[in-house]
Amino acid sequence: KNNESQYLTLENKLRIGISYLRLVDKSFVKYSDIDKIHRDSAIFYFKDVISANSANKDITILKSKAYHNLSGIYIRDSLYDLAEKNTLKFLELTKSVKDQISIAHGYNSLFNISFAKKEYEKSKIFLNKGLDAIKKIKGIKADEIRAALNLNFAYSAYMLKDYKNAYDYQEKSWDLYDRLKDLEHEKDIAD
């Protein structure tokens, strides 16, 4: 009963943090004063979730999501060391619960950090790890992250002037996105 109560409290705090984060202007321009308040509130709630003292698997998943959201904030703020630290903690927790899709997302976040720092060769290493994490996984969620990883691979290859691989990875990505779009249309028609 105590674990359930703690889980519900932490889940609500995570949701509040995400709600504050959604209020932040997404334009990537200078924060307004209200955006700063929302950003700081989101950080407060995410850190509150992270500080929970529990080894419960469900709570571990909540904590990993809080780390992932913090990483996104720090990437946006160009605080790449903090972003990387939080992403590595996110990866540690998602690996402990063997969530391959989230592991791939974590490596995609490390790609974003490396790419923003213009470390294109390093960014490709993270993309390979992300693709490897979902190599044996089937399904829509795996295909969504696989498409994103391939598109990001195209960006890295392009920045390294490896235009053939940039094109090839872009095509792989677009093929996956097209297939996902077709599945969505089929589902809509069936509904």
VOPAGU-2260 file (C-alpha; in pm, 1 decimal, decimal comma):
REM VOPAGU-2260
SITE   aa  ch    i         X         Y         Z
SITE  LYS   A    0       0,0       0,0       0,0
SITE  ASN   A    1     283,4     239,4      85,5
SITE  ASN   A    2     457,6     175,4    -250,0
SITE  GLU   A    3     131,3     239,4    -433,3
SITE  SER   A    4      76,7     566,8    -250,2
SITE  GLN   A    5     435,7     677,6    -315,9
SITE  TYR   A    6     401,6     581,3    -682,1
SITE  LEU   A    7      81,6     784,4    -725,8
SITE  THR   A    8     236,0    1086,2    -555,7
SITE  LEU   A    9     547,7    1069,4    -774,0
SITE  GLU   A   10     344,7    1008,1   -1088,9
SITE  ASN   A   11     143,5    1322,6   -1015,5
SITE  LYS   A   12     459,1    1524,2    -953,1
SITE  LEU   A   13     601,0    1401,9   -1285,0
SITE  ARG   A   14     279,6    1503,4   -1461,0
SITE  ILE   A   15     288,5    1847,3   -1298,3
SITE  GLY   A   16     648,9    1890,7   -1412,6
SITE  ILE   A   17     554,2    1789,0   -1766,8
SITE  SER   A   18     259,9    2031,3   -1758,3
SITE  TYR   A   19     490,5    2316,3   -1660,8
SITE  LEU   A   20     730,4    2212,7   -1934,3
SITE  ARG   A   21     450,8    2226,8   -2192,3
SITE  LEU   A   22     379,9    2584,2   -2089,4
SITE  VAL   A   23     732,4    2689,6   -2181,5
SITE  ASP   A   24     752,1    2867,6   -2515,7
SITE  LYS   A   25     884,1    2620,0   -2771,1
SITE  SER   A   26    1031,4    2883,9   -3003,0
SITE  PHE   A   27    1393,7    2839,1   -2886,6
SITE  VAL   A   28    1429,4    3212,8   -2845,5
SITE  LYS   A   29    1512,5    3391,2   -2523,7
SITE  TYR   A   30    1290,1    3281,0   -2237,6
SITE  SER   A   31    1023,8    3522,2   -2123,0
SITE  ASP   A   32     998,7    3578,2   -1747,6
SITE  ILE   A   33     695,0    3349,2   -1730,0
SITE  ASP   A   34     880,8    3080,8   -1929,4
SITE  LYS   A   35    1161,0    3093,7   -1672,2
SITE  ILE   A   36     910,7    3041,0   -1391,7
SITE  HIS   A   37     754,8    2744,7   -1573,8
SITE  ARG   A   38    1098,0    2600,0   -1656,1
SITE  ASP   A   39    1214,3    2632,0   -1295,2
SITE  SER   A   40     887,5    2478,6   -1170,7
SITE  ALA   A   41     930,8    2183,2   -1407,4
SITE  ILE   A   42    1286,7    2132,7   -1284,7
SITE  PHE   A   43    1166,2    2145,9    -922,8
SITE  TYR   A   44     907,6    1871,8    -977,6
SITE  PHE   A   45    1142,0    1651,0   -1182,2
SITE  LYS   A   46    1410,0    1675,1    -912,5
SITE  ASP   A   47    1148,0    1595,2    -649,6
SITE  VAL   A   48    1061,6    1272,7    -835,3
SITE  ILE   A   49    1429,8    1185,4    -871,1
SITE  SER   A   50    1489,9    1229,5    -497,8
SITE  ALA   A   51    1244,3     950,5    -411,6
SITE  ASN   A   52    1406,4     674,4    -212,0
SITE  SER   A   53    1275,6     355,1    -367,9
SITE  ALA   A   54    1403,2      62,6    -572,4
SITE  ASN   A   55    1052,3     -26,6    -692,3
SITE  LYS   A   56    1053,2     -90,2   -1070,5
SITE  ASP   A   57     755,7     138,4   -1140,6
SITE  ILE   A   58     913,2     420,9    -942,7
SITE  THR   A   59    1243,9     360,9   -1122,7
SITE  ILE   A   60    1059,4     416,1   -1450,5
SITE  LEU   A   61     912,2     744,0   -1319,8
SITE  LYS   A   62    1256,6     858,0   -1207,5
SITE  SER   A   63    1401,6     773,0   -1549,5
SITE  LYS   A   64    1133,7     987,4   -1715,8
SITE  ALA   A   65    1218,0    1276,9   -1484,1
SITE  TYR   A   66    1587,2    1248,1   -1577,5
SITE  HIS   A   67    1493,9    1238,7   -1946,1
SITE  ASN   A   68    1282,1    1553,3   -1915,5
SITE  LEU   A   69    1557,9    1733,3   -1724,8
SITE  SER   A   70    1801,5    1640,2   -1998,5
SITE  GLY   A   71    1569,7    1794,0   -2258,0
SITE  ILE   A   72    1554,1    2119,0   -2061,4
SITE  TYR   A   73    1932,7    2133,4   -2032,1
SITE  ILE   A   74    1980,8    2057,7   -2402,3
SITE  ARG   A   75    1752,1    2347,3   -2487,7
SITE  ASP   A   76    1947,6    2570,4   -2249,0
SITE  SER   A   77    2279,9    2460,8   -2407,9
SITE  LEU   A   78    2388,5    2318,4   -2070,8
SITE  TYR   A   79    2531,6    2011,7   -2238,3
SITE  ASP   A   80    2725,6    1873,8   -1940,3
SITE  LEU   A   81    2409,0    1871,9   -1727,7
SITE  ALA   A   82    2211,5    1728,4   -2018,4
SITE  GLU   A   83    2462,5    1448,4   -2062,4
SITE  LYS   A   84    2474,8    1373,9   -1688,6
SITE  ASN   A   85    2094,8    1340,8   -1675,4
SITE  THR   A   86    2080,5    1136,2   -1995,1
SITE  LEU   A   87    2340,8     893,9   -1861,9
SITE  LYS   A   88    2135,5     853,9   -1543,0
SITE  PHE   A   89    1824,6     800,0   -1758,9
SITE  LEU   A   90    2011,4     530,2   -1952,7
SITE  GLU   A   91    2131,7     364,2   -1633,5
SITE  LEU   A   92    1776,0     337,6   -1501,9
SITE  THR   A   93    1622,3     224,8   -1831,5
SITE  LYS   A   94    1890,1     -41,4   -1868,1
SITE  SER   A   95    1812,0    -163,2   -1515,1
SITE  VAL   A   96    1449,5    -224,5   -1616,2
SITE  LYS   A   97    1551,5    -353,2   -1962,2
SITE  ASP   A   98    1342,0    -100,4   -2158,6
SITE  GLN   A   99    1505,4    -122,2   -2502,7
SITE  ILE   A  100    1287,0     148,1   -2661,0
SITE  SER   A  101    1378,4     397,2   -2387,1
SITE  ILE   A  102    1743,4     296,7   -2415,7
SITE  ALA   A  103    1727,4     389,6   -2785,3
SITE  HIS   A  104    1568,4     723,6   -2688,5
SITE  GLY   A  105    1853,3     782,4   -2443,1
SITE  TYR   A  106    2112,6     726,8   -2711,6
SITE  ASN   A  107    1918,5     960,2   -2938,6
SITE  SER   A  108    1943,3    1224,6   -2664,4
SITE  LEU   A  109    2319,6    1169,7   -2644,5
SITE  PHE   A  110    2324,5    1215,6   -3023,0
SITE  ASN   A  111    2143,9    1550,4   -2980,6
SITE  ILE   A  112    2401,0    1665,4   -2726,9
SITE  SER   A  113    2698,2    1558,8   -2940,8
SITE  PHE   A  114    2543,1    1705,0   -3254,9
SITE  ALA   A  115    2481,4    2039,3   -3081,9
SITE  LYS   A  116    2847,7    2038,6   -2975,1
SITE  LYS   A  117    2943,9    1967,0   -3340,4
SITE  GLU   A  118    3091,8    1630,0   -3241,2
SITE  TYR   A  119    2954,5    1451,4   -3547,7
SITE  GLU   A  120    3169,8    1137,2   -3535,7
SITE  LYS   A  121    3083,8    1088,2   -3169,5
SITE  SER   A  122    2715,6    1143,9   -3246,4
SITE  LYS   A  123    2721,5     851,8   -3492,0
SITE  ILE   A  124    2847,9     620,9   -3216,4
SITE  PHE   A  125    2540,0     698,9   -3007,3
SITE  LEU   A  126    2310,0     643,3   -3305,4
SITE  ASN   A  127    2466,0     301,6   -3367,9
SITE  LYS   A  128    2410,4     212,0   -3001,7
SITE  GLY   A  129    2048,9     327,6   -3027,9
SITE  LEU   A  130    1987,5     122,9   -3341,3
SITE  ASP   A  131    2157,2    -175,9   -3180,5
SITE  ALA   A  132    1932,3    -147,3   -2872,6
SITE  ILE   A  133    1619,7    -196,7   -3085,4
SITE  LYS   A  134    1765,4    -428,6   -3347,9
SITE  LYS   A  135    1545,0    -721,7   -3241,3
SITE  ILE   A  136    1241,4    -515,9   -3142,1
SITE  LYS   A  137     934,8    -508,3   -3367,4
SITE  GLY   A  138     639,3    -273,0   -3356,2
SITE  ILE   A  139     533,3      83,8   -3410,1
SITE  LYS   A  140     726,4     237,0   -3118,7
SITE  ALA   A  141    1047,5      66,7   -3229,8
SITE  ASP   A  142     992,9     181,3   -3587,8
SITE  GLU   A  143     928,0     539,5   -3473,3
SITE  ILE   A  144    1258,3     563,3   -3287,0
SITE  ARG   A  145    1435,7     367,7   -3561,5
SITE  ALA   A  146    1313,6     626,3   -3815,9
SITE  ALA   A  147    1433,8     913,1   -3594,0
SITE  LEU   A  148    1774,2     750,1   -3540,3
SITE  ASN   A  149    1817,4     695,7   -3914,4
SITE  LEU   A  150    1722,5    1056,0   -3991,0
SITE  ASN   A  151    1971,3    1178,4   -3731,8
SITE  PHE   A  152    2234,0     952,2   -3886,7
SITE  ALA   A  153    2166,2    1131,8   -4216,2
SITE  TYR   A  154    2226,2    1467,4   -4044,9
SITE  SER   A  155    2558,5    1351,9   -3899,4
SITE  ALA   A  156    2672,3    1202,7   -4228,9
SITE  TYR   A  157    2577,0    1523,4   -4409,2
SITE  MET   A  158    2774,6    1737,9   -4163,3
SITE  LEU   A  159    3074,3    1508,2   -4223,4
SITE  LYS   A  160    3028,0    1558,3   -4600,1
SITE  ASP   A  161    2947,7    1186,3   -4639,2
SITE  TYR   A  162    2664,3    1260,2   -4879,4
SITE  LYS   A  163    2603,8     903,9   -4999,9
SITE  ASN   A  164    2542,5     773,0   -4647,4
SITE  ALA   A  165    2341,5    1085,5   -4566,0
SITE  TYR   A  166    2112,4    1006,7   -4857,6
SITE  ASP   A  167    2092,4     634,4   -4774,4
SITE  TYR   A  168    1999,8     696,7   -4409,5
SITE  GLN   A  169    1751,2     963,4   -4509,4
SITE  GLU   A  170    1583,5     714,4   -4744,5
SITE  LYS   A  171    1569,0     449,6   -4468,1
SITE  SER   A  172    1410,8     705,0   -4238,6
SITE  TRP   A  173    1155,8     822,3   -4493,7
SITE  ASP   A  174    1063,2     461,1   -4578,9
SITE  LEU   A  175     993,6     394,1   -4210,8
SITE  TYR   A  176     796,5     716,9   -4168,4
SITE  ASP   A  177     591,4     634,2   -4481,0
SITE  ARG   A  178     518,4     285,8   -4350,4
SITE  LEU   A  179     412,9     428,0   -4012,6
SITE  LYS   A  180     188,3     680,3   -4185,3
SITE  ASP   A  181      28,7     402,4   -4392,5
SITE  LEU   A  182     -36,9     199,0   -4075,7
SITE  GLU   A  183    -197,5     501,5   -3913,9
SITE  HIS   A  184    -425,0     552,2   -4216,1
SITE  GLU   A  185    -520,4     183,2   -4214,1
SITE  LYS   A  186    -607,8     210,4   -3843,6
SITE  ASP   A  187    -815,8     524,0   -3906,5
SITE  ILE   A  188   -1004,5     348,5   -4185,2
SITE  ALA   A  189   -1062,3      41,8   -3968,3
SITE  ASP   A  190   -1192,2     262,0   -3686,0
